[in-house]
Amino acid sequence: FSADTLTGNFFEDLFINGMIEELFKMALLFILPVTKMSMASFFACSVLSGLTLGCFETLVYLVSGGVSLLGPRLLTAVVIHSCCAGLSGLFVFNAKWRAFKILPFIMAVALHGLYDYFAGFKTDTPFYYFSFAVILIAIVECRIRYRAMTPDGCLKFE
């Protein structure tokens, strides 16, 4: 993709940043022993892994000096990574119990890509502030998907 255009930048953020980072997080979650954990414990581990990776990305931003407004990025990157890892964790939990519901993972990729796209705008444009809306949507989506789980670990709807 050519990142010289808004459309090219959008697809780069969605497929490269969103897809690759979420696949990496999801692959790490497959290592966890799902069958020996409750759904709540696995979800907490998923969110914690996203928090860890979000902190690592923030450290990379801090060391590289590549972000002009580091303060907001420090907080928002950690939150979006945590929520997206939680959604990926719900997918992994369902997959391990043979209930292949892929929508939580697709939502994680889409929300992560949208966040990266909008957070890449300068703060003097209104588009930058859509990244905060994406974070709010990610929090709500994470809660909705988590609450939709049945006691045996499979999603009730989709």
Kinemage of the C-alpha trace (Angstrom):
@kinemage 1
@onewidth
@group {chain A} dominant
@subgroup {mainchain}
@vectorlist {calphas} color= white
{ca phe a 1} P 0.000 0.000 0.000
{ca ser a 2} L 1.121 3.507 -0.675
{ca ala a 3} L 0.905 5.555 2.498
{ca asp a 4} L 0.955 8.753 0.455
{ca thr a 5} L -2.839 8.926 0.323
{ca leu a 6} L -5.461 8.849 3.058
{ca thr a 7} L -6.890 5.628 1.656
{ca gly a 8} L -3.476 4.001 1.420
{ca asn a 9} L -2.670 5.091 4.955
{ca phe a 10} L -5.988 3.669 6.165
{ca phe a 11} L -5.369 0.260 4.607
{ca glu a 12} L -1.797 0.227 5.886
{ca asp a 13} L -2.974 0.949 9.423
{ca leu a 14} L -5.780 -1.580 9.180
{ca phe a 15} L -3.938 -4.485 7.603
{ca ile a 16} L -0.349 -3.944 8.651
{ca asn a 17} L -0.674 -2.445 12.115
{ca gly a 18} L -4.040 -3.876 13.128
{ca met a 19} L -3.758 -7.340 11.604
{ca ile a 20} L -0.117 -8.071 12.391
{ca glu a 21} L -0.210 -6.783 15.964
{ca glu a 22} L -3.465 -8.568 16.746
{ca leu a 23} L -2.266 -11.824 15.172
{ca phe a 24} L 0.866 -11.605 17.290
{ca lys a 25} L -1.137 -11.026 20.473
{ca met a 26} L -3.569 -13.789 19.575
{ca ala a 27} L -0.740 -16.262 18.892
{ca leu a 28} L 0.664 -15.562 22.340
{ca leu a 29} L -2.760 -16.199 23.874
{ca phe a 30} L -2.957 -19.643 22.271
{ca ile a 31} L -0.062 -20.672 24.522
{ca leu a 32} L -2.166 -20.211 27.666
{ca pro a 33} L -3.914 -23.329 29.047
{ca val a 34} L -7.501 -22.355 28.297
{ca thr a 35} L -9.054 -25.608 29.480
{ca lys a 36} L -7.544 -25.138 32.950
{ca met a 37} L -8.748 -21.560 33.382
{ca ser a 38} L -12.102 -19.974 33.910
{ca met a 39} L -13.354 -17.603 31.270
{ca ala a 40} L -12.905 -14.645 33.641
{ca ser a 41} L -9.302 -15.621 34.408
{ca phe a 42} L -8.470 -16.083 30.742
{ca phe a 43} L -10.057 -12.750 29.873
{ca ala a 44} L -8.017 -11.070 32.621
{ca cys a 45} L -4.826 -12.678 31.270
{ca ser a 46} L -5.722 -11.459 27.784
{ca val a 47} L -6.233 -7.892 28.946
{ca leu a 48} L -3.005 -8.060 30.966
{ca ser a 49} L -1.072 -9.246 27.900
{ca gly a 50} L -2.496 -6.336 25.908
{ca leu a 51} L -1.538 -3.975 28.709
{ca thr a 52} L 1.995 -5.347 28.633
{ca leu a 53} L 2.347 -5.018 24.863
{ca gly a 54} L 0.808 -1.539 24.992
{ca cys a 55} L 3.392 -0.514 27.595
{ca phe a 56} L 6.150 -1.956 25.416
{ca glu a 57} L 4.919 0.018 22.405
{ca thr a 58} L 4.817 3.126 24.568
{ca leu a 59} L 8.401 2.500 25.622
{ca val a 60} L 9.375 2.238 21.958
{ca tyr a 61} L 7.647 5.599 21.308
{ca leu a 62} L 9.464 7.119 24.261
{ca val a 63} L 12.891 5.868 23.187
{ca ser a 64} L 12.448 6.735 19.513
{ca gly a 65} L 10.995 10.173 20.183
{ca gly a 66} L 8.705 9.665 17.213
{ca val a 67} L 5.519 10.963 18.800
{ca ser a 68} L 5.154 14.681 19.317
{ca leu a 69} L 2.379 14.423 21.916
{ca leu a 70} L 3.630 11.553 23.992
{ca gly a 71} L 1.315 12.146 26.975
{ca pro a 72} L -2.000 11.254 25.313
{ca arg a 73} L -0.362 8.481 23.304
{ca leu a 74} L 1.014 6.933 26.510
{ca leu a 75} L -2.485 6.454 27.868
{ca thr a 76} L -4.444 5.727 24.728
{ca ala a 77} L -2.092 3.120 23.243
{ca val a 78} L -2.199 1.082 26.437
{ca val a 79} L -6.002 1.178 26.614
{ca ile a 80} L -6.559 0.208 22.981
{ca his a 81} L -4.042 -2.649 23.207
{ca ser a 82} L -5.704 -3.952 26.368
{ca cys a 83} L -9.212 -3.873 24.888
{ca cys a 84} L -8.163 -5.430 21.591
{ca ala a 85} L -6.243 -8.173 23.404
{ca gly a 86} L -9.359 -8.823 25.463
{ca leu a 87} L -11.393 -9.254 22.288
{ca ser a 88} L -8.728 -11.518 20.789
{ca gly a 89} L -8.727 -13.465 24.045
{ca leu a 90} L -12.462 -14.091 23.733
{ca phe a 91} L -11.847 -15.463 20.247
{ca val a 92} L -9.047 -17.734 21.515
{ca phe a 93} L -11.160 -18.937 24.443
{ca asn a 94} L -14.004 -19.821 22.096
{ca ala a 95} L -11.671 -21.470 19.588
{ca lys a 96} L -10.133 -23.671 22.270
{ca trp a 97} L -13.635 -24.833 23.236
{ca arg a 98} L -14.410 -25.582 19.555
{ca ala a 99} L -16.796 -22.662 19.144
{ca phe a 100} L -15.224 -20.706 16.300
{ca lys a 101} L -16.725 -17.245 16.618
{ca ile a 102} L -14.374 -14.955 14.729
{ca leu a 103} L -16.221 -11.654 15.177
{ca pro a 104} L -14.344 -10.639 18.373
{ca phe a 105} L -11.026 -11.015 16.557
{ca ile a 106} L -12.273 -9.097 13.507
{ca met a 107} L -13.473 -6.334 15.827
{ca ala a 108} L -10.048 -6.256 17.528
{ca val a 109} L -8.264 -5.867 14.186
{ca ala a 110} L -10.701 -3.233 12.914
{ca leu a 111} L -10.641 -1.190 16.111
{ca his a 112} L -6.851 -1.333 16.370
{ca gly a 113} L -6.460 -0.263 12.745
{ca leu a 114} L -8.988 2.560 13.111
{ca tyr a 115} L -7.256 3.777 16.257
{ca asp a 116} L -3.855 3.832 14.543
{ca tyr a 117} L -5.358 5.630 11.555
{ca phe a 118} L -7.019 8.409 13.553
{ca ala a 119} L -4.184 8.728 16.082
{ca gly a 120} L -1.836 9.378 13.151
{ca phe a 121} L -3.513 12.692 12.345
{ca lys a 122} L -2.190 15.928 13.782
{ca thr a 123} L -3.970 17.186 16.879
{ca asp a 124} L -5.079 20.385 15.164
{ca thr a 125} L -7.399 18.374 12.918
{ca pro a 126} L -10.752 17.039 14.107
{ca phe a 127} L -9.861 13.572 12.789
{ca tyr a 128} L -7.330 13.012 15.572
{ca tyr a 129} L -10.077 13.078 18.197
{ca phe a 130} L -11.880 10.189 16.519
{ca ser a 131} L -9.163 7.986 18.038
{ca phe a 132} L -10.747 8.639 21.443
{ca ala a 133} L -14.125 7.579 20.062
{ca val a 134} L -12.542 4.354 18.788
{ca ile a 135} L -11.146 3.692 22.273
{ca leu a 136} L -14.593 4.189 23.788
{ca ile a 137} L -16.100 1.816 21.209
{ca ala a 138} L -13.383 -0.752 21.992
{ca ile a 139} L -14.170 -0.585 25.720
{ca val a 140} L -17.897 -0.987 25.093
{ca glu a 141} L -17.384 -3.783 22.548
{ca cys a 142} L -15.094 -5.613 24.961
{ca arg a 143} L -17.725 -5.420 27.681
{ca ile a 144} L -20.530 -6.501 25.359
{ca arg a 145} L -18.585 -9.515 24.064
{ca tyr a 146} L -17.466 -10.518 27.549
{ca arg a 147} L -21.007 -10.289 28.941
{ca ala a 148} L -22.306 -12.361 26.010
{ca met a 149} L -20.266 -15.383 27.118
{ca thr a 150} L -22.154 -18.303 28.614
{ca pro a 151} L -20.849 -20.166 31.678
{ca asp a 152} L -19.331 -22.888 29.483
{ca gly a 153} L -17.283 -20.270 27.661
{ca cys a 154} L -19.000 -19.953 24.270
{ca leu a 155} L -20.548 -16.822 22.869
{ca lys a 156} L -24.338 -16.705 22.992
{ca phe a 157} L -24.826 -14.662 19.832
{ca glu a 158} L -23.267 -13.796 16.471
